[in-house]
């Protein structure tokens, strides 16, 4: 304790004449304390900087979100890659131009066209199955009430329970980087006559035709093979066993008709005479999804016309199923006439005037798809 007394006596404890000296000691103590604090803060800062640089060296960089300009996160977001059973995200290392198939140009490749990527929904199925039978209320209203020829409530689920031909899930697989599924969408335009495209068309994996579309006698120009025939009741015809009959239900009564035509044959008339019985491969019957119908109307034709034409429906069906899409027989012929390749239509051009479909707007969509590299259009004659 004797060693402590001089420090205490020379400090604040001493009174009277020691006041000035005690004040100097107090200032010296504060100075030493301040120095210790600065040294402590410096050591803490050194530890923090060391740990920060160590972390950066491990991760190869650091992201300071609060320093990033507005919109940076949106620009850095990776686009969805189309997948029939669900969308996958590309990793940053994959880059925006990763191939989604083995074709030279693939429908599903992201980053090729912003316009296409903004409107294309890879998760909506073009086929109506038992897995997606429940329609959203807005789709049901548009299909049954606002668009349908017959506007009355309809229990489509009840109708489906009797349709044993309806698949439980989509018959089309997911996108495969090692696959090149080439599809020909063959329209009925008179520009096919004299085109000589028959051999080219027949080389595709899927060949999709619309309504009547005869091939016998026109093989040199339109080909002889068919894998998918898209029809509605008033345009239906019998098909060979190896062809998929794809029903396009423009109205709810069409579902009742397909059930009848494959079984009892009770329905013979809708708004026009229809086939009482239909001879097709029941295992290959497919129903065009009304939700997909509305998706095309909202995203692509943008409500031009009352609803999209059958040709437009088939084209986007192919864009959601195939890796490569080639288009034949769409639009007018070289003289500007709109007619079928198997007939001379004296009312050519009437299609453009009805208001049901907007042929000019749909032609512009096809042109834009071609510019975006998503389809190849064979112009015909």
C-alpha positions as CSV (number, residue, x, y, z in Angstrom):
1,X,0.0,0.0,0.0
2,X,3.0,2.3,0.6
3,X,3.7,2.2,-3.1
4,X,0.3,3.4,-3.9
5,X,0.2,6.4,-1.6
6,X,2.4,8.7,-3.6
7,X,0.2,8.3,-6.7
8,X,-2.9,8.9,-4.7
9,X,-1.5,11.8,-2.7
10,X,-0.3,13.4,-5.9
11,X,-3.7,13.0,-7.5
12,X,-7.1,14.2,-6.8
13,X,-7.2,13.1,-3.2
14,X,-4.8,15.9,-2.1
15,X,-6.6,19.2,-1.4
16,X,-5.5,22.8,-1.0
17,X,-2.3,23.6,-2.7
18,X,-2.4,20.4,-4.8
19,X,-5.4,21.5,-6.9
20,X,-3.5,22.8,-10.0
21,X,-1.2,19.8,-10.0
22,X,-4.3,17.5,-9.7
23,X,-5.9,19.2,-12.7
24,X,-2.8,18.6,-14.8
25,X,-2.8,15.0,-13.9
26,X,-6.5,14.8,-14.8
27,X,-5.8,16.2,-18.2
28,X,-2.9,13.8,-18.7
29,X,-5.2,10.8,-17.7
30,X,-7.8,11.9,-20.3
31,X,-5.2,12.2,-23.0
32,X,-3.9,8.7,-22.2
33,X,-7.5,7.4,-22.2
34,X,-8.2,9.0,-25.6
35,X,-5.1,7.5,-27.1
36,X,-6.1,4.0,-25.8
37,X,-9.6,4.4,-27.4
38,X,-8.1,5.5,-30.7
39,X,-5.7,2.5,-30.6
40,X,-8.7,0.2,-29.8
41,X,-10.8,1.6,-32.7
42,X,-7.9,1.3,-35.0
43,X,-7.4,-2.3,-34.1
44,X,-11.1,-3.0,-34.6
45,X,-11.1,-1.3,-38.0
46,X,-8.0,-3.3,-39.0
47,X,-9.8,-6.6,-38.0
48,X,-12.9,-5.6,-39.9
49,X,-11.0,-4.7,-43.1
50,X,-8.9,-7.9,-42.8
51,X,-12.1,-10.0,-42.6
52,X,-13.7,-8.1,-45.4
53,X,-10.8,-8.6,-47.8
54,X,-10.6,-12.3,-46.8
55,X,-14.3,-12.7,-47.6
56,X,-13.9,-11.0,-51.0
57,X,-10.9,-13.2,-51.9
58,X,-13.1,-16.3,-51.2
59,X,-16.1,-15.2,-53.1
60,X,-14.3,-13.4,-55.9
61,X,-16.2,-10.2,-55.4
62,X,-18.6,-8.4,-53.2
63,X,-22.1,-7.1,-53.8
64,X,-23.1,-3.8,-52.1
65,X,-26.8,-3.6,-52.9
66,X,-27.1,-0.1,-51.5
67,X,-24.5,1.2,-54.0
68,X,-26.2,-0.4,-57.1
69,X,-28.2,1.9,-59.3
70,X,-31.9,1.5,-59.7
71,X,-33.0,-1.2,-62.1
72,X,-29.7,-3.1,-61.7
73,X,-31.3,-6.0,-60.0
74,X,-34.0,-6.2,-62.7
75,X,-31.4,-6.2,-65.4
76,X,-29.4,-8.9,-63.7
77,X,-32.4,-11.2,-63.4
78,X,-32.2,-14.4,-65.5
79,X,-35.1,-15.2,-67.9
80,X,-37.1,-18.4,-67.7
81,X,-36.3,-21.2,-70.0
82,X,-39.4,-22.9,-71.4
83,X,-40.3,-26.2,-69.9
84,X,-43.5,-28.1,-70.4
85,X,-43.8,-29.4,-66.9
86,X,-42.3,-26.3,-65.2
87,X,-39.9,-23.5,-65.8
88,X,-36.2,-23.7,-64.9
89,X,-33.9,-20.8,-64.2
90,X,-30.5,-20.5,-65.9
91,X,-27.6,-19.8,-63.6
92,X,-25.6,-16.6,-64.2
93,X,-22.7,-18.7,-65.6
94,X,-25.0,-20.1,-68.3
95,X,-25.5,-16.7,-69.9
96,X,-28.6,-15.5,-71.8
97,X,-27.9,-17.4,-75.0
98,X,-27.8,-21.0,-73.8
99,X,-29.2,-23.4,-76.3
100,X,-32.4,-25.2,-75.3
101,X,-32.3,-27.8,-78.1
102,X,-30.0,-29.3,-80.7
103,X,-31.5,-27.4,-83.7
104,X,-29.6,-24.5,-85.3
105,X,-32.2,-22.1,-83.9
106,X,-34.5,-23.1,-81.0
107,X,-37.9,-21.6,-80.1
108,X,-37.0,-21.8,-76.4
109,X,-33.7,-19.9,-76.5
110,X,-34.0,-16.9,-74.2
111,X,-32.4,-13.5,-74.9
112,X,-32.9,-13.5,-78.6
113,X,-36.0,-11.3,-78.7
114,X,-37.2,-9.1,-75.8
115,X,-40.7,-8.8,-77.4
116,X,-41.0,-12.6,-77.7
117,X,-39.7,-13.3,-74.1
118,X,-42.1,-10.7,-72.6
119,X,-45.2,-12.3,-74.2
120,X,-44.2,-16.0,-74.3
121,X,-45.5,-18.0,-71.3
122,X,-43.6,-21.3,-71.1
123,X,-45.8,-22.7,-68.3
124,X,-49.2,-22.7,-70.0
125,X,-50.1,-26.0,-71.7
126,X,-51.8,-25.9,-75.1
127,X,-53.5,-29.3,-74.3
128,X,-56.5,-29.5,-72.0
129,X,-56.1,-32.6,-69.8
130,X,-57.5,-33.9,-66.5
131,X,-54.5,-32.4,-64.8
132,X,-55.5,-28.8,-65.8
133,X,-59.2,-29.3,-66.2
134,X,-60.1,-26.5,-63.8
135,X,-60.4,-23.3,-65.7
136,X,-59.8,-19.9,-64.0
137,X,-63.0,-17.9,-63.7
138,X,-61.9,-15.2,-66.2
139,X,-61.0,-17.9,-68.8
140,X,-64.3,-19.7,-68.2
141,X,-66.3,-16.4,-68.7
142,X,-64.4,-15.5,-71.8
143,X,-64.8,-19.0,-73.4
144,X,-68.4,-19.7,-72.4
145,X,-70.0,-16.2,-72.4
146,X,-68.1,-13.5,-74.2
147,X,-66.8,-15.6,-77.2
148,X,-69.0,-18.6,-77.5
149,X,-71.7,-19.0,-80.1
150,X,-73.9,-20.6,-77.4
151,X,-73.9,-18.5,-74.2
152,X,-75.2,-20.8,-71.4
153,X,-73.7,-22.3,-68.2
154,X,-72.0,-25.6,-68.9
155,X,-70.6,-28.3,-66.7
156,X,-67.5,-29.1,-68.8
157,X,-66.0,-31.2,-65.9
158,X,-69.0,-33.4,-65.9
159,X,-68.7,-33.8,-69.7
160,X,-65.0,-34.7,-69.3
161,X,-65.8,-37.6,-66.9
162,X,-67.3,-39.5,-69.8
163,X,-64.4,-38.8,-72.1
164,X,-62.1,-41.7,-71.5
165,X,-60.0,-40.6,-74.4
166,X,-58.8,-37.4,-72.6
167,X,-55.2,-37.9,-71.4
168,X,-54.4,-37.4,-67.7
169,X,-51.4,-35.2,-68.6
170,X,-49.8,-33.6,-71.6
171,X,-48.5,-36.1,-74.2
172,X,-45.5,-33.7,-74.9
173,X,-42.3,-34.0,-72.9
174,X,-40.1,-31.2,-71.5
175,X,-37.5,-29.3,-73.4
176,X,-34.4,-31.3,-74.1
177,X,-31.0,-29.7,-75.0
178,X,-30.2,-32.9,-77.0
179,X,-33.4,-32.9,-79.0
180,X,-34.3,-31.2,-82.3
181,X,-38.1,-31.6,-82.8
182,X,-38.9,-30.0,-86.1
183,X,-42.5,-29.1,-86.9
184,X,-44.2,-27.9,-90.0
185,X,-47.4,-25.8,-89.6
186,X,-49.2,-26.1,-92.9
187,X,-51.9,-23.6,-93.7
188,X,-54.5,-23.9,-96.5
189,X,-53.5,-20.8,-98.5
190,X,-53.6,-20.9,-102.3
191,X,-50.0,-19.8,-102.3
192,X,-49.1,-23.5,-101.8
193,X,-50.3,-24.4,-105.3
194,X,-47.2,-24.8,-107.5
195,X,-44.8,-24.3,-104.6
196,X,-43.2,-27.7,-104.7
197,X,-42.8,-27.8,-100.9
198,X,-44.2,-31.3,-100.5
199,X,-40.9,-33.1,-99.9
200,X,-39.6,-30.4,-97.5
201,X,-42.8,-30.6,-95.5
202,X,-42.7,-34.4,-95.2
203,X,-39.2,-34.3,-93.7
204,X,-40.5,-32.8,-90.4
205,X,-41.1,-34.7,-87.2
206,X,-44.6,-33.2,-86.7
207,X,-46.7,-32.0,-89.6
208,X,-49.7,-30.0,-88.4
209,X,-52.7,-29.3,-90.7
210,X,-55.9,-27.3,-90.3
211,X,-59.5,-28.3,-90.9
212,X,-60.1,-30.2,-94.2
213,X,-56.7,-29.8,-95.8
214,X,-56.6,-32.6,-98.4
215,X,-53.3,-34.1,-99.4
216,X,-54.3,-36.6,-102.0
217,X,-53.6,-35.1,-105.4
218,X,-51.6,-32.2,-103.9
219,X,-48.6,-34.2,-102.5
220,X,-46.0,-32.3,-104.6
221,X,-47.0,-29.0,-103.1
222,X,-48.3,-29.9,-99.6
223,X,-46.7,-33.2,-98.8
224,X,-48.4,-36.5,-98.0
225,X,-47.7,-37.0,-94.2
226,X,-49.8,-35.7,-91.4
227,X,-49.3,-36.1,-87.6
228,X,-51.8,-33.6,-86.2
229,X,-55.1,-32.4,-87.7
230,X,-56.7,-29.4,-85.9
231,X,-60.5,-29.3,-86.4
232,X,-63.7,-28.1,-84.9
233,X,-67.0,-30.1,-85.3
234,X,-68.2,-28.3,-88.4
235,X,-64.9,-29.0,-90.2
236,X,-64.2,-32.5,-88.9
237,X,-63.3,-35.5,-91.0
238,X,-62.2,-39.1,-90.4
239,X,-58.5,-39.6,-89.9
240,X,-56.0,-42.5,-90.3
241,X,-55.1,-44.3,-87.0
242,X,-51.6,-42.7,-86.8
243,X,-52.9,-39.0,-86.8
244,X,-53.7,-37.0,-83.7
245,X,-57.2,-35.4,-83.9
246,X,-56.9,-32.1,-82.0
247,X,-60.3,-30.6,-81.3
248,X,-60.4,-26.8,-81.2
249,X,-63.4,-26.0,-79.0
250,X,-64.7,-22.6,-80.1
251,X,-67.9,-23.3,-78.0
252,X,-68.9,-25.5,-75.1
253,X,-71.2,-27.6,-77.3
254,X,-68.1,-28.9,-79.1
255,X,-67.1,-31.0,-76.0
256,X,-70.6,-32.5,-76.0
257,X,-70.2,-33.3,-79.7
258,X,-66.8,-35.0,-79.5
259,X,-68.2,-37.2,-76.7
260,X,-71.2,-38.1,-78.8
261,X,-69.2,-38.5,-82.1
262,X,-67.0,-41.1,-80.4
263,X,-69.8,-43.0,-78.8
264,X,-73.6,-42.7,-79.2
265,X,-73.8,-40.3,-82.2
266,X,-76.7,-38.3,-80.7
267,X,-75.6,-34.9,-81.9
268,X,-76.0,-34.2,-85.6
269,X,-76.3,-30.4,-85.6
270,X,-74.6,-27.5,-83.8
271,X,-75.2,-24.3,-85.7
272,X,-74.5,-26.4,-88.9
273,X,-74.7,-30.1,-89.7
274,X,-71.8,-32.1,-88.1
275,X,-70.6,-35.6,-88.5
276,X,-72.7,-38.0,-86.4
277,X,-69.8,-40.4,-85.9
278,X,-66.1,-39.7,-86.1
279,X,-63.5,-42.4,-87.1
280,X,-60.3,-41.4,-85.5
281,X,-57.7,-43.0,-83.2
282,X,-59.2,-42.5,-79.7
283,X,-55.8,-42.8,-78.1
284,X,-54.6,-39.8,-80.1
285,X,-57.5,-37.4,-79.4
286,X,-56.5,-34.1,-77.8
287,X,-58.4,-31.1,-76.7
288,X,-57.1,-27.5,-77.3
289,X,-56.9,-25.8,-73.9
290,X,-59.4,-22.8,-73.6
291,X,-56.9,-21.2,-71.3
292,X,-54.3,-21.4,-74.0
293,X,-56.8,-20.0,-76.5
294,X,-57.3,-16.9,-74.2
295,X,-53.6,-16.6,-73.7
296,X,-53.1,-16.2,-77.4
297,X,-55.9,-13.7,-77.6
298,X,-54.4,-11.6,-74.7
299,X,-50.7,-11.9,-75.3
300,X,-50.3,-12.1,-79.0
301,X,-53.3,-11.0,-81.1
302,X,-54.1,-8.4,-78.4
303,X,-57.8,-8.6,-78.9
304,X,-57.7,-7.8,-82.6
305,X,-60.7,-9.6,-84.0
306,X,-63.3,-11.5,-81.8
307,X,-60.8,-14.3,-81.3
308,X,-57.7,-15.7,-83.1
309,X,-58.0,-17.8,-86.2
310,X,-57.4,-21.5,-86.2
311,X,-54.2,-21.0,-88.1
312,X,-52.9,-18.7,-85.3
313,X,-53.9,-21.2,-82.7
314,X,-52.0,-24.0,-84.4
315,X,-48.9,-21.8,-84.9
316,X,-48.7,-21.1,-81.2
317,X,-49.4,-24.7,-80.3
318,X,-46.3,-25.5,-82.3
319,X,-44.3,-22.8,-80.7
320,X,-45.0,-24.3,-77.3
321,X,-44.4,-27.9,-78.3
322,X,-41.6,-27.9,-80.9
323,X,-38.0,-26.9,-81.0
324,X,-38.0,-25.6,-84.6
325,X,-41.1,-24.3,-86.4
326,X,-41.5,-23.8,-90.2
327,X,-44.6,-22.3,-91.6
328,X,-46.2,-23.0,-95.0
329,X,-49.4,-21.9,-96.7
330,X,-50.2,-18.8,-94.7
331,X,-51.4,-15.5,-96.1
332,X,-52.6,-14.5,-99.5
333,X,-51.2,-15.7,-102.8
334,X,-48.9,-13.5,-105.0
335,X,-52.0,-11.8,-106.4
336,X,-53.3,-10.9,-103.0
337,X,-56.2,-13.5,-103.1
338,X,-57.2,-15.4,-100.0
339,X,-58.4,-18.8,-101.0
340,X,-57.7,-22.5,-100.3
341,X,-55.1,-24.4,-102.4
342,X,-57.7,-26.9,-103.4
343,X,-60.4,-24.5,-104.6
344,X,-61.0,-21.2,-106.3
345,X,-62.9,-19.0,-103.8
346,X,-64.9,-16.3,-105.7
347,X,-65.2,-14.5,-102.4
348,X,-61.5,-14.2,-101.8
349,X,-60.6,-11.6,-99.3
350,X,-63.9,-12.1,-97.3
351,X,-61.8,-13.5,-94.4
352,X,-60.3,-10.0,-94.0
353,X,-63.7,-8.3,-93.8
354,X,-65.7,-10.4,-91.4
355,X,-64.2,-8.9,-88.2
356,X,-64.1,-12.3,-86.6
357,X,-60.4,-12.5,-87.3
358,X,-58.0,-9.7,-88.1
359,X,-55.9,-11.2,-90.9
360,X,-53.7,-8.2,-91.3
361,X,-52.7,-8.1,-87.7
362,X,-52.1,-11.8,-87.6
363,X,-49.9,-11.5,-90.7
364,X,-47.9,-8.9,-88.8
365,X,-47.4,-11.3,-85.9
366,X,-46.1,-13.9,-88.2
367,X,-43.7,-11.4,-89.8
368,X,-42.5,-10.4,-86.3
369,X,-41.9,-14.0,-85.2
370,X,-39.9,-14.6,-88.4
371,X,-37.8,-11.4,-87.7
372,X,-37.2,-12.7,-84.1
373,X,-35.9,-15.9,-85.5
374,X,-38.6,-18.0,-83.8
375,X,-40.1,-19.3,-87.1
376,X,-39.2,-19.7,-90.7
377,X,-41.8,-18.7,-93.2
378,X,-41.9,-20.4,-96.6
379,X,-43.6,-17.8,-98.8
380,X,-45.2,-20.0,-101.5
381,X,-46.4,-18.7,-104.9
